[in-house]
Amino acid sequence: MAVRITILTAGTRGDVQPYIALGCGLRSAGHEVRLATCGPFREMVEAHGLEFRFLAADPREEMRGRQGKKFLDSGENALRFALRMIPILRQNLLRHLGDVEAACEGADAILHSPLAFAGWHIAEALGIRSCVAGLQPATRTRAFPALPLAARWSPGGTYNLLTHVLLEQCVWQALRSLLNRWRRESLGIPALPLSGPFRLMLERRTPVLYGFSPLVVPKPRDWPDWHHITGYWFLDHPTEWQPPARVTEFLEAGPPPVYVGFSSMIPRDPAATIDVVLDALRQAGVRGILATGWMAAATHDLPDDVLVLDEIPHDWLFPRVAAVVHHGGAGTTAAALRAGLPAVVVPFFADQPFWATRVASLGAGPPPILERRLTVERLADAIRTAVTDEGMRRRSAELGERLRAEDGVGSAVAIVDRVLQQASSLGWS
């Protein structure tokens, strides 16, 4: 049964690329797919044959900008930072709601990231099915705390569950008046009760798809059966793509280097961080590839055994390096694990400490180094461990082989098709 599906997401490339992979899988299954996201990704979306719709508001830009820098400078706890994000959500929400309404016109079903939660409300107004499609675990559970605290010590299941409920209610109560006014005045549906949408989503059995592997995050026993961990949604580079000649020449000129990239995360002192990275690579006795975005490498005199790159497909590069140093974003974490590489994770905030802890728990990397505690000695020791610890390298390789055997997109598409068939049988439009 072919239907028109709108996918809603926003954020960095790592937040968008998996949804392009999912959209391609749905299109291959015969559906019409529209992907609504931020403007910089129009070309990528359309290059993969998906219809693009523009979303102007991106709260993560604020997280990476002034507010994110303030958080990094203050060293405050992650939950307090999550609460600080609420005014930013309010500020961007009005623009976001109009864009999302336009993107969902004519849709038969909506898949949305947790950040694009307006899709759930619009699906209710249109009388169509929606699915939450997330890259990070957000369902209430006793297994681990809510993501802002998930890398910290936990006294047990009751505390873990309460952190999820507390975070849900903090977000809902801060946005309740604005969202309820929008529901009444724009969507023409009733306001939600004081308790908010989260209990209703559970009561209505709103399907949830998680685009990560159960090998990395096993499904908690208290998650309902309509919450699915499908495997990662990988988007491989086009077969006709060729790397720049200087990249292949560098790779062939010596032993596999160590990749260092923090995506769009900006350290508190980028110049000092570059010095730390260069000194750590030298102390560890390895060559390096540095990814731009987080650094102003042009201001540094780099040694011959360090190469600076702009964007390059991780699925092509990572199998050709010895280890990866990264910030712990969901996408980069997935790419490093899939390549079977040990990873040194330097988390900044948000979900990154959670993924950093998971990598270390799986034995696929040394203990994470918080960005504010990054030193030459700590980073050099971690890199040395990643490239020489045979047990760690074997575990990473074995995990990578198992991840490459999964078909996360195929599993997600099959679940979406089942949901749509059930909706049709229940009389949903």
C-alpha positions in Angstrom: 0.0 0.0 0.0 1.8 3.1 -1.2 1.2 6.3 0.9 2.5 9.8 1.1 4.9 10.1 4.1 6.4 13.2 5.6 9.5 12.8 7.7 10.3 15.6 10.1 13.8 16.2 11.6 16.3 19.0 12.3 19.8 19.4 13.5 23.3 18.7 12.2 24.2 16.3 9.4 24.3 13.4 11.9 20.7 14.3 12.9 19.5 14.4 9.3 21.5 11.8 7.3 19.9 8.7 9.0 16.4 10.1 8.1 17.5 10.4 4.4 18.5 6.7 4.6 15.1 5.9 6.1 13.3 8.0 3.4 15.2 6.2 0.7 14.1 2.8 2.1 10.5 3.9 2.3 10.7 5.2 -1.3 12.1 1.9 -2.5 9.1 0.2 -0.8 6.8 2.3 -3.1 5.9 5.2 -0.9 6.0 8.9 -1.8 8.5 10.5 0.7 8.9 14.1 1.7 11.6 15.1 4.1 11.3 18.4 6.0 14.5 19.7 7.6 16.9 22.7 7.7 17.9 24.5 4.6 21.6 23.4 4.4 20.5 19.8 3.7 18.2 20.6 0.6 20.9 19.4 -1.9 21.5 16.2 0.0 17.9 15.4 0.3 17.0 16.1 -3.3 20.2 14.2 -4.5 18.7 11.1 -3.0 15.4 11.5 -4.9 13.3 12.8 -1.9 11.1 15.8 -1.9 12.5 18.6 0.3 10.5 20.9 2.6 12.1 23.7 4.5 12.1 24.0 8.3 13.5 27.4 9.4 13.9 26.8 13.1 16.7 24.7 14.5 17.1 24.8 18.3 20.4 22.9 18.0 22.0 25.9 16.4 21.5 27.6 19.8 22.9 24.6 21.5 26.0 24.8 19.4 26.2 28.6 19.7 26.0 31.1 22.5 24.0 28.8 24.9 26.2 25.8 24.3 29.3 27.8 24.9 27.9 29.2 28.1 27.2 25.6 29.2 30.7 24.4 28.4 32.2 27.4 30.1 30.2 27.0 33.3 30.6 23.2 33.6 27.0 23.0 35.0 25.2 19.7 35.2 23.5 18.3 32.1 20.0 18.3 33.6 20.2 22.0 34.4 21.4 22.6 30.8 18.5 20.6 29.4 16.1 22.9 31.4 18.0 26.0 30.1 17.1 24.7 26.6 13.3 25.2 27.2 13.3 29.0 26.6 15.2 28.3 23.3 12.5 25.8 22.3 9.8 28.4 23.1 11.5 31.0 21.1 11.9 28.9 18.0 8.6 27.0 18.3 6.3 29.5 16.7 8.3 29.6 13.5 8.7 25.8 13.6 5.0 25.1 13.9 4.1 26.9 10.7 6.8 25.2 8.7 5.8 21.8 10.0 2.1 22.4 9.2 3.1 23.3 5.6 5.4 20.3 5.3 2.6 17.9 6.4 0.0 19.1 3.9 -1.4 16.1 2.0 0.5 13.5 4.0 -1.0 10.1 4.8 1.4 9.5 7.6 4.1 11.4 9.5 7.4 10.2 10.9 9.1 12.7 13.2 12.1 13.0 15.4 11.5 13.7 19.1 12.7 17.3 18.4 10.0 17.7 15.7 7.3 16.6 18.1 4.7 19.0 16.4 4.2 16.2 13.9 2.3 14.1 16.5 -0.2 16.9 17.1 -0.6 17.5 13.3 -1.3 13.8 12.7 -4.0 13.9 15.4 -5.6 16.9 13.6 -5.4 15.2 10.2 -6.6 11.9 11.4 -3.5 10.0 10.2 -0.9 7.8 11.8 2.3 9.1 13.1 5.5 7.4 14.3 8.2 8.8 16.5 11.5 8.1 14.8 14.5 8.7 17.1 18.2 8.3 17.1 18.6 8.4 20.9 16.6 6.4 23.5 13.9 8.6 25.0 11.2 6.2 26.2 10.6 6.0 29.9 12.5 3.2 31.5 13.9 1.9 34.8 17.0 0.7 32.9 18.8 4.0 32.8 18.0 7.7 33.6 16.8 10.3 31.1 19.5 11.1 28.6 20.9 14.3 30.2 21.8 12.1 33.2 22.3 8.7 31.6 26.1 8.8 31.8 26.0 9.6 35.5 25.7 7.4 38.6 22.1 6.0 39.2 20.8 4.7 42.5 18.3 2.4 40.8 15.2 1.9 38.7 12.8 4.1 40.5 15.1 7.1 40.3 15.7 6.3 36.6 12.0 6.3 35.8 11.4 9.5 37.7 14.1 11.4 35.8 12.2 10.6 32.5 8.9 11.7 33.9 10.5 14.9 35.4 12.1 15.8 32.1 8.9 15.2 30.2 6.9 17.4 32.5 9.5 20.2 32.6 9.4 20.4 28.8 5.6 20.1 28.6 4.7 22.6 31.3 7.1 25.2 29.8 5.5 24.8 26.3 1.9 23.9 27.4 0.2 27.2 26.9 1.8 27.9 23.6 1.1 24.4 22.2 -2.4 24.3 23.5 -3.2 27.7 21.9 -1.8 26.4 18.6 -3.8 23.2 18.8 -7.1 25.1 19.4 -6.5 28.1 17.0 -4.5 26.6 14.2 -5.2 22.8 14.2 -8.8 23.0 15.5 -8.4 20.2 18.1 -8.8 20.4 21.9 -6.1 21.4 24.3 -4.3 18.7 26.1 -4.7 18.1 29.8 -2.2 19.2 32.5 -0.4 15.9 32.3 0.5 16.5 28.6 1.0 14.3 25.6 3.4 11.6 26.9 0.8 9.5 28.8 -1.6 9.9 25.8 1.1 8.6 23.4 1.5 5.5 25.5 -2.3 5.0 25.8 -2.7 5.5 22.0 0.2 3.1 21.4 2.0 5.6 19.2 4.7 3.6 17.5 8.3 4.5 18.2 11.2 3.5 16.0 14.8 3.8 17.3 17.5 4.0 14.6 20.3 2.4 16.7 21.3 -1.2 17.2 20.2 -3.5 20.0 23.8 -4.7 20.1 24.7 -1.2 21.3 21.6 -0.4 23.4 19.6 -3.5 24.3 15.8 -2.9 24.5 14.8 -2.4 28.1 12.4 -5.0 29.4 9.9 -2.3 30.5 9.5 -0.8 27.0 6.2 -1.6 25.3 6.2 -3.9 22.3 5.2 -1.0 20.0 8.6 0.6 20.7 11.2 -0.9 18.3 14.9 -0.8 18.1 15.5 -1.4 14.4 19.2 -1.2 13.9 21.1 1.9 12.5 19.9 3.8 9.5 23.1 4.1 7.5 23.4 6.2 4.3 26.4 5.0 2.4 28.3 7.3 0.0 27.4 7.1 -3.7 29.3 4.4 -5.6 30.6 7.0 -8.1 32.1 9.2 -5.4 35.9 9.4 -5.4 38.1 10.8 -2.6 40.4 13.7 -3.3 43.9 12.6 -4.5 45.6 14.2 -1.5 43.6 11.9 0.8 44.6 8.7 -0.9 48.2 9.8 -1.2 48.3 10.6 2.5 46.7 7.2 3.5 49.2 5.4 1.2 52.2 7.3 2.6 52.4 5.6 6.0 50.5 3.5 8.6 46.8 4.1 9.1 46.3 7.4 10.9 43.9 8.3 13.7 40.9 10.4 12.8 40.0 13.4 15.1 36.7 15.2 14.5 34.2 16.9 16.8 31.6 17.7 14.0 30.1 21.1 14.8 31.0 21.1 18.4 33.2 24.1 19.2 35.6 23.6 22.2 35.8 26.4 24.7 39.3 27.3 23.3 39.6 25.9 19.8 43.2 26.9 19.3 44.3 25.3 22.6 42.4 22.2 21.7 44.2 21.9 18.4 47.5 22.2 20.3 46.4 19.4 22.7 45.4 17.2 19.8 48.6 17.7 17.8 50.8 17.1 20.9 48.8 14.0 21.8 49.1 12.5 18.4 52.9 13.2 18.5 53.2 11.6 22.0 51.2 8.6 20.9 53.4 8.2 17.9 50.6 8.1 15.3 49.7 10.1 12.2 46.5 12.1 12.2 43.6 13.2 10.1 41.8 16.3 11.5 38.3 17.2 10.4 37.4 20.8 10.1 34.3 22.3 11.6 35.5 22.5 15.2 38.9 24.0 14.5 40.7 26.9 12.8 43.5 24.7 11.5 44.5 27.2 8.9 46.1 29.3 11.7 48.4 26.4 12.7 51.5 25.1 11.1 50.7 21.4 10.8 53.3 18.6 10.6 53.6 16.5 7.5 52.1 13.5 9.3 48.8 15.4 9.9 46.2 16.0 7.2 43.2 18.4 7.5 40.0 17.5 5.7 36.6 19.1 5.0 33.6 16.8 5.0 34.3 13.3 3.8 32.1 10.2 4.0 32.7 8.4 7.3 31.7 5.0 5.7 34.6 5.4 3.2 37.3 6.9 5.5 36.8 5.1 8.8 37.7 1.6 7.5 41.0 3.1 6.4 42.1 4.6 9.8 43.4 3.0 13.0 41.1 4.6 15.5 38.6 7.5 15.8 38.6 10.4 18.3 35.2 12.0 18.2 32.6 13.9 20.2 30.1 11.1 20.8 27.3 12.3 18.4 24.9 9.5 17.5 25.9 9.4 13.9 29.7 9.4 14.4 29.4 6.9 17.1 27.4 4.6 14.8 29.9 5.0 11.9 32.9 4.2 14.1 31.3 1.1 15.6 30.2 -0.1 12.2 33.7 0.3 10.9 34.9 -2.0 13.7 37.2 0.7 15.2 38.1 1.6 18.8 37.0 5.1 19.6 38.2 7.7 22.0 35.1 9.7 22.8 35.4 13.3 24.1 31.8 14.2 24.9 30.6 17.8 25.2 26.9 17.6 26.2 23.4 16.4 25.3 23.3 12.7 24.3 27.1 12.6 23.8 28.1 11.4 27.3 25.5 8.6 27.0 27.1 7.3 23.8 30.6 7.7 25.2 29.6 5.5 28.1 28.1 2.9 25.8 31.3 2.7 23.7 33.4 2.1 26.8 30.9 -0.4 28.3 31.1 -2.4 25.1 34.8 -2.6 25.3 35.1 -0.6 22.0 37.1 2.2 23.5 38.9 3.5 26.6 36.9 5.5 29.2 35.6 8.8 27.8 37.4 12.1 28.4 35.1 15.0 29.1 35.9 18.0 26.9 36.6 20.3 29.8 39.1 17.7 31.2 40.9 17.1 27.9 44.7 17.2 28.3 47.6 16.1 26.2 48.5 13.2 28.6 44.9 11.9 28.8 44.3 12.0 25.1 47.7 10.5 24.2 47.2 7.6 26.7 43.7 7.0 25.3 44.9 7.0 21.7 47.8 4.7 22.5 45.3 2.3 24.1 43.0 2.5 21.1 45.7 1.6 18.6 47.6 -1.0 20.7 45.1 -2.9 22.9 44.5 -6.1 21.0 41.5 -7.1 23.1 39.8 -3.8 22.5 40.6 -4.0 18.8 39.2 -7.5 18.6 36.0 -6.6 20.4 35.6 -3.5 18.1 36.1 -5.6 15.0 33.7 -8.3 16.1 31.0 -5.7 16.9 31.5 -3.9 13.6 31.1 -7.2 11.7 27.8 -7.9 13.5 26.5 -4.3 12.9 27.3 -4.5 9.2 25.1 -7.6 9.0 22.1 -5.7 10.3 19.5 -4.0 8.1 18.1 -1.2 10.2 16.4 0.6 7.3 14.8 -2.6 6.1 13.5 -3.4 9.6 12.2 0.1 10.1 10.4 0.1 6.7 8.8 -3.3 7.5 7.5 -1.8 10.8 6.1 1.3 9.1 4.3 -0.8 6.5 2.7 -2.9 9.3 1.6 0.3 11.1 0.1 1.7 7.9 -1.7 -1.6 7.2 -3.1 -1.6 10.7 -4.2 2.0 10.4 -6.0 1.2 7.2 -7.8 -1.7 8.8 -8.9 0.6 11.7 -10.3 3.2 9.3 -7.6 5.8 9.5 -7.4 7.9 6.4 
